[in-house]
Amino acid sequence: MTERTEPSLGRYFGERQSNPQAGADSRVVGASFDGASNFSMVNPQFQAATNIQNNYHTWNTNNISDIRKWLKAPDPSTNFVASCDKRTPGTGQWIFSDPQFVEWREATSGMLWIQGKVGSGKTFLSAAIIENLQANQAFLCCYYYFDNRDNSHTKTNARGLLQSLLLQMATRDETVHPALHELYRKSNHGLMEPTIAGLSATLEVVSKDLSPVYLVLDAMDECSEAIDVLKHLAHLKENLCIAVTSRYLAETVDDASWYIHLDDTESFRQDVAKYLKDKFSHRKLQPELLNEIVDHLNESAQGQFRWVDCQVTVLQRCKTSKAVREALNKLPKTLAETYTLAIERMNESTLLMWLIYAIEPLSVAQVTEILAVDLDDQIFDSEMRSLELENGTYEILDSTLITVDVKKVVKFAHNSVKEFLTQTHAEVNIRKVFEVNEHLAHSMICQTCLIYLLQFNKEGMLPKKVDMFKKSFPLGLYAAKHWPSHMKSLGDDIVKHKPANDLAMSLLKDRSQLMFGWKRFSRRGAYQPALDSRRIQGQLYCMAGLNMERIAEQLLGENLVDVNCKGGEDGNPLQLACRRGHWDFVQLLLNHKADVNAQGGLHGTALQAASYDGKKDIVQLLLGHNARVNAKGGGEYGNALQAASWVGKNDIVQLLLEHNADVKAQGGKYGNALQAASSQGNMDIVQLLLVHKADVNIQGGYYGNALYAASSEGNKNIVQLLLEHNANINAQQGEYGNALQAASCKGEKDIVQLLLEYKADVNAQGGYYGNALQAAAWRGNKDIVQLLLEHKADVNAQGGEYGNALQAASCEGNEDIVQLLLEHKADVNAQEGYYGNPLHTASSERNKNIVQLLLKHNADVNAKGGKYGSALQAASCKGEKDIVQVLLEHNADVNAKGGELGNALQAASWRGNKGLFGNTSLDFVGILPGIATI
């Protein structure tokens, strides 16, 4: 491999990190516009291709819509569609005959790295590759576009990539891969965000099942965590064929097996020619003039398709051949010059500020509202709305700088525009026409938002329907949600930014704004057409949540607010500030005599709120202001010690204990601190609490006791520790009755083994499943069933939801466990539970193999009982023709009466299962000639 002189990702991101002034949008000065040197490709290495495995039959159909919402995956299709719409047909086709691409395409794994300078057409090339791969139905093609133009930054990090790839790979045909479903379950069924490690590990499992999968990643240089992404991809390269485009080289030679370098090649020139001929096809230019345009732009492009694209806009405005030739001779030589001229032409440079610093992408409708705000007169004038934008014509937006995507989102036309505007060297070129100043931009945006909100200050101003509000005031949600963030970006001394500060004070002083205005549609970003006046939060509470200390200080200083005002989910401003971790705001409130021990709210007290959220410095601050450490202020966790124990904050637990927290205090969801720590696997805290004489057998709370909690949640080391401290191993508590049944139900074999070694009663009765054996049989864990049987579990013990272990296993289709239980003399005809007996259960739950197995072991085919009266009636009701046939072959009585539906024939008719008994009618009880009688 020859040495390359192009910048690598490692150098690029290392230089960014070494410059503390460089934000997420910054780049190495000049890097975007420097040319890249030539590059020698590696030799071919062919590998055989395999077909994709479409084994979706084991995938879960539950929760798919919930899982999609939980993943919150960025949508790369907007980038793909925009590229396809703009790409000239026939361009980029040269890559499919490139030896490097051919080798990669025929391989079953590995990475192809496509490197090219800024604007070299990498995104169009990615679209061509994706279209080519998606045309082949033999494998799955996924893709992702890193995009730094999106100020939400969801398309610039590793999390967004992993979320999107999981959504593409692990949700197929309205089903969910088991690994993704398990990650969803472990994330508290979608209540918690998945970790990066969890996403990556799940993606690795999924990719192995689907291999080979082709993955196209565009603009790796726009990823803020490119090095981390490459580490994740390193685990996937054995399962995926990955193609990456970037303006930089891969970090190491090992990262990529194939390289393609884009430059001013003959292929590039041919694509430029195709593009230009397409763009000018409607003009019917003389061939000589068209050739002049093609030759001139090709000679000047220096391998930058983006530069060519920008010049087309200028040339298309020319009305005569002479004007075209004059324009050709005056075209800017670089992208930097091109963008400078475009900015000079643009009337609304404030929009560029918005696009750089807006927190969320802006729609055309929102831009229309922004341009109708007069900052000088501080008014919103609906008559200033742009008719061009409202009518869907975008001439007001210079296409060299700004574009509108398929979802009518306004964004920079290319990432290089944003880079140009934010780079230090660019300011020298454009400062005469456009001042790039972050504080100025945030002040301007904040003022625009506040002016927009101040119009909502009287009853009846806002519509009563959500959709009407969004249509009438498209900037409303953004303004209400984000004005505080833009104000905080002004720094600590916001008083210096007088226009923004005065507007904020006007908004907050006006009580009608809380009643009729911005608080109606700022809560969680949703508009509330009607708001109960009793739930109106005070100004100070709002400021505590937003951490706007300087504004709050002015409100308190002018005695405009009550420091102990009540209301809101957290009860008062102090508790809210503690929960959000706003130390300075907490200090401000305490300095103004806030009641440190006030009761109420989500966490009961400020101390519990700070302890739960792990804010040790705030806990110390509260204790220093005489917060009562053992206050039982309610809340989910009862007291501060339990909250800190549950969340796993060792230092806070230690601090609370040093301040004489009662280690045995009862209350809250988990009853006591020891149970809370045991349930969450916080080993160090469990040890600490035991050293401080926590009662290992104290009862109460969600799990009943600490041993049960640790066993249920699979925390073996804590189970061991509690047993060594004389925990009552057979204590009866909780949903599963005792620790052994809980561990058996959850499939925790090691804990089951440990509990049995400590002489747990293997046949203890109680709980949802009646006993441990039934729980394990239901769970489908054969190893635990075997272990329990070896320790003399009663195979025929009665009780629980399913009556006995055999019926539980039959219900869940655990055939191997049914076989094992029968080998240990399980009573195949035991009568108990919802279904009556195992044969009824298996017939009802459509488990044909288990039906046959039970009959082989002499199950009574005509035994009565349970919901359906007989096995035949159960199978008939469920429409299981194969099972009905099996039961009839074993002399099932078709006329047997009983159950909810009377007999099998009525059950089949009720369900509309025509054909189960020959002439059965869909609408009426039919007749089975020679067999059934009515």
N, C-alpha and C positions, 0 to 999 in steps of 0.2 A: 504494500500500500504506500503510495507516494505521499510525501508531506504536503499539507495544504496550508495556504496562508490566509484563507477566509476566517472570519471570526467564528468561534464555536459558541454553543449555547452556554457552556461553562464560563467562558470569558465574558460573554455578554451579560449574564446574570450576576457574575462576580463583580463586574464593574458597576452594575446598578446598585448592588448591595453595599459597595464601598462608598457610594455617594449618598449620604443621609438626606440630601435635598431632593433626590430623585424619587418621585412618587410612582404609583402604579402605571401612570401614563407616560413616564419619562423614558428616554432611550439614551444610549451613548451618543454624545454630540457628534453629528455628522454621519453616524453609522447608517442611517436610513438612506442616504443619498450617495454613498460611496459605491463605486463599482466593485464587482467581485472578480477574482482572477480565475483563470482556466483550471480545469480539474481533470485528472485521468481516471477512467472508470476501472473497476475490478473485473476479473475474468468471470465468465459464466459458470454456474454450478446448477445443473438441473435436478429437480426432485419431482417425483410422481404426485399427481393430484388425486385427492379422494373426494367422494361425495359427502354432502352434509347429512348428518343423522337427524331425521325429523321424528325423534322419539318424544312426542309430546303427550303420550297417553298417560304418563305418570304425573303430568303437571296439574297443579291445583287451579280450580276454577273459582275459588272463593276470594273475595276481597280485591278483585283486580282493579276496580275503580278506586277503592281506598288506597291501594298500594301506589297507583299512579299519582294520586294527590300527595301521598306521603313522600314519594321520591322527589317531587318538585324539580324534575329534570329540565334543564334548558332545552329549547327546541332548535336543533340545528337545521331543520328543514327550511326555515326562512332564508338562511344563507344559501342553501343549496338551490332553492327555487329562484332566488334573485340571480345567482350565477348562471343557471340554465337559461333564464329569460334574456340575460344580457349577452351570453356567449354566442358568437356567430357559428352557425352549423358548419361542420367540417374542420373547424380549428381544433388543434390539440391532438389530431388523429395520429400524428407522427410517433407519439409515445408508445403506441401499441405494437410497433415494430422495433422499438429500441431493445437491444439485447438484454439490458439490465431489467427492463420491465417484463420482458418475456420470461426470463428466469424466475423473477419473483412471482409472476402470475401462475407459473406452472408448479411452484413450490407448495408445500402444505403448511409452512410456517416461516417466520423471519420478517425482517424489516427492510423496506425500501425507503431510502432517504432522498427526497427531491429538493435540491437547494437552488435558490435563485434570489437575486437582489430584489429590493423593494420595487413593486410594480411590474414584476417580470411575467405576470400572468399565472401565478401558481394557483390562485383560487379557481380560475377558469379551467385549468388543467385538472384540478381535483374534481370538478363537476363532470368533466369528460370521463375520467376514470370511474367515478361512481356510476354514471349512466351505463358504461360498458359492463361493469361487474353486475349491476342489478338486472341486466338483460338475461343473465344466466340464472335459471331457477334451481340449479343443482347445489347451490350453496347460499349462505346468508352474507349479505354485504351491509355493514354498518358504517356510519360516518359521523364526524364531528368537526365543527368549525370553531376554532378559538377566535374570539372577536373582541378586541379591546375598545371598540366604539361603544359597546354596551356598558354604560356607567354603573349598572347594577353589579358588574364584575362576575356574574354567574357563568359567563362564557370565557373566563380567563384563568380558572383555577382547576385543580385536580378533582375536586368534589363534583363540579359540574360535569366534567368528562365522564367520571365513573357513574354518576347518576343517569346520564343520558345513555351510555352504553348498556347499563343494566336494563333500562326501560326497553331498548331496542332488542336486546338478546333474550332477556328473561321473561318477557311478556309476548307470547306468540299466540295468535288465533284465539284471543280472549282467555288465555290460560296463563298461569304463573309458574315459573320453574320452582321446584321445591326449595332450592337453596335461597332464593329471594323471599319466598314465603316464610322461611325460617328466620331470615334476617328481620323481616317485618314483625314476626312474633317476638323475637328477642328485643326488639325496639319498643316493647310495651304496646304491641299492636298499633304502631304508628304514632304513639304519643311522644316518642323521643326520636330525635334525628339519628340516623345511623352514623357510626364513626367512619372515617376514611379507611381505616384498616378493615372494618367490616365490609364496606363496599368493595374494596379491592379483593378480599378473600372470596367473597361471593361471586364476583365476576370471574375469578379464576376457575371456580367450580363449574359455573355455567358454560364458560368457553370450552372446557374439556368435553362437555356433553355435546356441543354443537360443532366441534372441529370437523372440517376447516371453516373458519369464518374470515372474511376479508374486511379489514378496517382501514378507512381512509381518514387521516387527521390533517386538516388544513391549518396553516399559519401557526405552527408551534412557537414561533418567535413572539406571538401575541399572548402566549400563556405566561402568567406571572409566576407559575410554579413548574416550569418546564423540566427542571432537574428531577423534581419529585414525580412528575408524570412519567418520565423515562424509567424511573425505578419501578413504577407500577407496571409499565409495559414490558419490562424485563421479565416479569413473572408470566406474561401472557404470550411472549414471542413463540413459545413452543406450541401454542394452540391456535395462534392467529397469524394471518398474513397481513402485515401492517404496512401501509404506505403513509409517509409523513412528508408534508411540505414545510419548508422553513427558509428564511433568508440566511440562516446560520447553519454551520456544519453540526453534525451530531457531536455529543460531548466526547465520546470515545469511538475508536474504530470498531469496537465490539458491539456498539449499539445498533449498527446497520450492516447488513450483508450485501446490500446493493446500493449504489449511488447513481443519481442522474443530476447533472449540473446544467442549469438553464442559463443561457447567455445569448449573445447576439449571433445566433447560428442561422443557417439557411432555413431550418424548420421554423424558427421564430419569424424570419422575414416572410415566409410563405403564409404564415398565420396572419401577420399584419396585413398582407395584401388581400387575403380573403375578407378580413374584417373591414378594411377600407372600401373595398368594392361593394360590400353589402351595405355599408352606411351611406354611400353616395349613389346607390342604385336608383333611387327615386329622382335624382337630379338629372339623369341622362347627360352626364358630362361628356365632352369630347374625349376619346380614348387617350389622346396625347396629354390632356390636362389631368385625367385620372392617373395616368402613369407618372406624371410629375409629382402628384400628391403622394403616391405610394413610394416612389423613389426617395423623395425628400424626407418623408417621415421615417422611413426605414433607416436612412443614413444618419438621422439625428436622434433616433430613439435610444441608442446604446443599450439595447436589450430591455427597455422599460415599456411594456405594453400600456401601463398606466399613463405614461407621458403621451403616447399616441392618442389614447382615448380622450384625454383633456383637450388636445389640439383639434380634434374633430368638431367639438362644440364651437370653437372659434370659426373654423372653416365653413361650417354649415350656415353660419350667419351671412356669409358673403353672397351677394346677389349676382355678381358678374364674374366671368373668368379672370378679368383683370384684377378684381378685388381678391380673388382666391390666390393669385400669384403674388400680389403684394403682401397678403397675410402670411404666405409661406415664408417670405423673406424676413418677416418681423416676429416669427414665433419665438417664444422664450426657449432658452436652451436647456433648462433644467426644470425639475418638478418644483423646486423652491421658487424660481422665478414665476412659474405658472400659477402657483398658489398666491403669491404676492399680488399679481395682477388681478386675480379673481377676487381677492379681498377688497382691492381698490374699487372694483365694479359693484360690490355688494352694498346695498343701502342699509340693511339690517345687520350690522356687525354684532349687536347684542345677542342675536340668536346663536352666534358662534360660541359666545360665553356659556349660554345655556347648554349647548351640546357638549361642551367640555366638562362642565361641572354639575349637570343635573344628576340627581341620585337615581332616577329611573328613566328608561327610554321615553321619549316624548312622541305623542301622536300628532298627526296633522291638526286635529281639533284643538289640542292643547297649545300648539304653536300659534294657531289663530288667536287664541285668548291672550297669550303672552304679548303678541305684537299689538294688542288693543289696550295695553296698560301704559299709561303716560306717567313716567317716573318724575318728570319735572312738576307736573300739576298734581301728582299723587292721586290719580283717578283711573278707574276702569271705564272705558267708553266703548260700549258695544258697537257703535257706529264706526269704530276704527278697525273692526274686524276685516281681514283681507278677503275680498270677494273672490280673488283668484284661488286662495286656499280652500275656501268654503265650497267653491264650485269644482274642485278637483284639478285645477290647473296650477302648476307649480313654478311658473316663470319667476316668481319672486325669490325662489331658492336657486342659487347658482349651481348648476349640475356638476361643475368642476369641484365644488366643495361639499355639497349636500345632496342627498338622495332620499327618496321615499320608498320603503320596501313594500312587499306584498300585503303586509298587515297595516299599512298606512302609518308606519313608524318613521319619524324623521331622524336621520343619522348622517354622520359624515360619509361622503361618497367612498372613501378609502381610509384605511387606518393611517396611511402616511399623512393625510390632512391633519388629523388630530396630533400626530407626532410633530408635524411642522409647527403647529400653533403653540405647542407646549415646550419645545426645545429652546434652550437658551440662545443658540445662534440664530434661531428664526426671528427672535424679537428684534434683532438689529435690522432685519429686512422690512419688518411690517410695523414697527412702533409708530411710524408717522400716521398710519391709517387705522391701527388697531392695537390697543394696549392690552397685553396679556398680563393680568394681575389677579391672582387667586382671591385675595381679600376683596378686591373690587367686584369680581364676578359674584362671589357669595353674597356680598352686600346688595348688589343689584337684583339677584334672584330672590333673596329674602324680602326685599322691598316689594318686588312684583307679587310675591305670594301674599304678603300682608295687605297690600292694596286690594287685591282680588277678594280676600276674606272679609275686609271691612264693609263690603257692600251687603253682607248678610247680617244685618243688625236689627232687623225688625220682623215681627211675626207676619207670616204669610209670604215672605220673600222666597223661601225655598219650597219647591214642589213636594207633594205628598207621595209621589211614586219614585222609586229608586231609578228606574230607567229614564224617567223624565229629567231627573236631576243630572245624571251623567251626560245626557244629551244637551241640556241647557247650560250646564256649567262644567265643562270637561276638565278644567284645571283645578276644580274645587278639592278633590281628594288629594292630589299632589300637594297643593298649597297647604292644606290643613295638616297633612302628615309630615311634611318635610321642612316647613319654614324654620322650626327650631334647630334642625340639623345645620341648615345654612347659616343661621345666626351663630351657632356654636363654632362654626368654622372660622368666624371672624376673630377668634382668640379671646383671651381673658378680658381685655379692656374694650368691651363692646360699646362703652359710652362714647368712645372716639368716633364710632360709626353712627353719628347722630340720627340720620334719616331712618335707618333700620331700627335703632333703639326707640325712637319716638313712636314709630308705627307699632312696634311690639307693645309698648306701654298703652297705646290707645286701644289696641285689641283687648288687652288683659283688664284694663280698667272698666271696660264696657260690659256690665253684667248681662246686657241683652245678647252679647256675643256668645255667652255660655248657654243662654236659654234658646236662642233662635239661630245662632250662627255657627262658627267653626266647630264647636264641640259636637254638633249634630252629626258631623261626618268625618271626624278625625279618629274616633275610637277603632283601632285595629284596621284602619283604612277602609271602613265601610260606612255608607251613608245611613243614618237613622231618620226616617221621615218624621217620626214622633219620638219625643224624649220625655220621660216622666220627670217632672220638675224635682221630685224627691231624690232622683238619682244624679242630679246635676253635680258635678265635681267643682269645687272651688278653684280659683285661680292658682292658689299656692300648691294645691294637690297636683294640678296639671304641670306646674313648673318642677315639682319634685320628680315626677315621672320623666320629664324631659331633661332633667339635670341642668336647668337654666338658672344657675346660682346668682349670676349678676342681676338678672331681671327680678328674681325673687327678693334679692337684697333691697332693690329699689321699692318694691311693693311693701315689704316689711318696714322699711325706713319711713315710708309715707303713711304707715298705719292703714293701708288699704286692705289688708288681709288679716285673718286670725290664724296665728301659728298653730293652734290646736283644733282647727276646723275638722269636722268629721265628715265621712262620706267616701265613696269609692270602694273598690274591691279590697284595698289594703287598710281601710279604716281611717287613716289620717296621713298627712304628708310625711311624717317622720318614718312611719313603717314602710311606706312606699320607697322613700329614699334609701332606707336600709336594705330593702330587698333588691333594689337595683344596684347597690354598691356605690352610691354617690357620697363618698366620704365628706367632701367639702360642703355638700348640701346638708348632710346630717349635722356637721359642725355649725353651720349657719343657723339651723333650726334650734339646736341646743343653746346656742348663744342668745337666741331670742326667747328662751324659757319654754321650749316645747316640753310637754309632759312625757318624760322618758318611759314611764310605766303605763301609759294609756292602753286600755284594753280594746279588743275588737279587731276586725279585719281578717284577712286571709290567714295570717300567722299568729293572730292573737296579741302579740306584743312586738315591739321593735326589736328586742333582743332575740326572740325566736326567728324573726325574719332574717336578721343578719347572720345568725348561726346556720340557718338552713342554706343560705346562699354562699356560705363559706367566706364571709368578709371578716377576717380576724381583726383587722385594724378598726373596723366599725364596732365589733363586739367590745374591744378594749375601750373604745371611746364611750360607748354606752355604759359599761361597767364603771368607768371613771366618773360618770354623771349619775351614779347611784341607781342604775337599773337593777331590779330585783332578779337575781339569778334563778330563783325557783318559782317565779310567778307562773301560775297556771292560767294563762290567758286564753285558753282554747286553742284554736288553730288545729291543723291536721296532725301535728306532732305533740301537742299537749304542753311541751315546755322546750326551752332552748337546748338542753342536753340531748333530748331525744332527736331533735331536728338535726343537730350536728352529727350525732351518731349514725343516723340514717344516711346522710349525704356523704359521710366518710371523711370528715375534716378533723384529723387527729389533733392538730394544734389548737383548734377551738374547743374540742372536748377537754383537752388538758387545761386550757385556760379557765373553762367553766368549773372544772373540778377544783382548781386552785382557789376559786372564789366560792367554794363550798356548795356546789351544785349537788342536789340530792340524787344519788345514783339509783335509789330505789323508788323514785317518784313514779306514780301511776297516772295513766291518762293518755290521750292521743290515739292515733290509729294503731300503733304498735304496742301500746300498753306500757312500755318502759324502754329505756335507752338500750338495754342489753338485747332485747328482741329486735329492735330496729337495726342495730349493728349486725346482728347475726343474720338477718334476712338479706342484707346487702353484701355480705361477705367481707365486712370490714374487720379483718382479723386483729389488727393492732389495737383497734378501739375496743373490741371484745376483751382482749387481754387487759387493757387499761381499766375497763370497768370492773372486771373481776378482781384486779388488784385493789380496787377501791370498794370491795365487798358487795358487789352487785349480787342480788339473790338469783341464783341460776334457775330456780324452779318457780319463780313468781309467775302467776297466771294472769291472763287477760290479753287484750289486743287482738289484732287481725289473725295471728297464727296461734294464739293461745299460750305459747311459751317459746323460749329461745331455741330449744333443741328442735322443736317442730319447724320453726322458721328456717333454721340452717339446713335441716334435712330436706325440706320442701324446695329450697332454692339451690340445692346442690353444692353447699359449702362444706366439703368434707373436713377440712382442717379445723373449722369451727365446731363441727359436730364432735370431733375427737377431743378438742379442748373442753367443751362443755361436759362431756362424759367423764373426763378426768377430774372435773370439779363437781362430780356427783349429781349430774342432771338426772332426773327421773325418766328413765328410758321408756317407760310404759304409760306416761301421763296421757290422759285422754283429753284431747282438745282439738279444735279446729275442724275444717271441712273434711279432712281425711281421718280424723279420729285419733291418730297417733303418728309419731315420727316415722315408724316403719312403713305404714301405709302411704304416707306422703312421699317418701323416697321411692317406694315401689311404683307409685302412680307416675312420678316424674322421670322414671327410667334411670335413677341414680344407683347403679349397681354397686359401686364402691361403698356408698353410704349404707346400702342395705347389708352388705357384707360386714361392715363395721358394727352396725347396730345388732346384728345377729351374734357377733363375737362378744358383745357386751350383754348377751342374754335377753334381747328384746323378745317379747311374747309373739311368736310367729302367728298365733291364732287369735290374737286380741281382736275383739269384735267392736264395731262402731264405725262411724264416718260414712261418707258418701258411698263407698264401695264395699262396706261391710267388713272387709279384712284385706290384708296386704296381697294375698294371692289373687283375689278378684281384681284388685287395682292393677297389678302387673299384667294379668291376662288381658284386661281391657286395653292397656297401654301397648301391648304387643311386644313386650320385652321378654323373649324366650329365656335369655340367660338368667333374669331375675326370677322368673317362674321356676326354672330348674333349681336355682339356689334355695328358694323357699321350700320347695318340695323336699330337697335334701335335708332341710332342717325341720322336717315333719309337719309341714303345713297341711291342714285338713283339706283335701281336695274337694270334699263335698260340703264344706261349711256353707251355711245358708245366711242370707241377709244382703243388705246393700241394694244399690240401684238395679242390679241385674240378677239378683237372687243367688247366684253362685258363679264360680270362676269359669266353668264350661260355657255357661250362657253368655258371659261377658266376652269371651274370646270368639264365640260364634257370631255375636252381634257385630263385632268389628272386623270380621273376616280374617282373623289370625289363625290360619289353617294349621301351621306347625305347632302352635300352642294347643289347639284343640286335640291334635294327635298326641302331644305330650301328656295332656291331662287324662285322656282316655287310657293311655298306657299306664297311668297311675291310678286306674280304677275309678275315674270320675263317673258318677251316676248319669248315664246318658238320658234318662227319663225323669230326672229330678224336676219337680213342679215348684216353681217359684218365680217371682219377678214380673215385670211388665208384660213380657211375651208368653209367659207360662212355662216353657221348657226350651232347651237348646234347639230342637228341630224347628219349632215355631219361629224362634229368633232368626236362625239362618235362612229360613224360607222367606221371612218378611224382609230381611236385609239383602236379599238377592245373592247369597253366597252359595252357589250351586255345588262347588267342590266340598264345602263343609256339610251340606245336606247329604251328599252321597257318603261322606265319611261317617256321619252319625248313623245313617241307615245301615251301613256296613257293621257298625257296632251295636246293632239291634235296637235302634231308637224306635219307639212305638209310633208308627206312621199315623195312627188315628187317635193319639192322645189328645184329650180335650183340655181347654183352659186358656188363659191369657186373653189379650185384646181380640184376637181373630178366631178364637175357638178351636182351630185346628191348623196344622201346617199347610194343608191344601187351600184353606180359605185365605191364609196370609199370602201365599204365592199368587193366588188368583187375583187378590186385590191389587197386588203390586204389578200385575201383568207379566210375571215371569213364566213364560210358556215352557221353557226348558225345565224349570224346577217342577212345574205342574206335571209335565210328562214323567219325570223321575218319580214323583210321589205316586202317580197313577200306576206306574210299573210296579211299585211296591204295595199295591192294593189299598191305596188311600180311598176312603169312603167318600164318594162324591156327594152323597146325600146327607152327610153328617151335619147336624144342626148345632148352632151355638155361636158365640161371638157377637160382635157388634152388627154384622151384616147378614146374619142368619145362616147362610151356607156358602159354599164355594161358588156356586153358580150365580147367586145374587151378588157376591163380591166382585166377580168378573164383570157382570153386567153393569154394576154401579160405577166401576172404573172405565167402562167402555172398552173392555179388552175382548174385542170380537175375535173369534177363532180359537180361544182357549178350550172351549167345549163344543166345537163343531158349529152348531147353528145359533149360538148365543147372539141375541140382538144388541145393537148399540144402545137402543132406547128402552128395551123391555126385557124382562127375564125370559130367556129362550128355553128351548127344550133340547136335551141331549138324548136322542132316540136310543132306546135300548139300554141306557145306563142311568141317566138322571131322571127323576120324576119330581114334579112340583106339587 
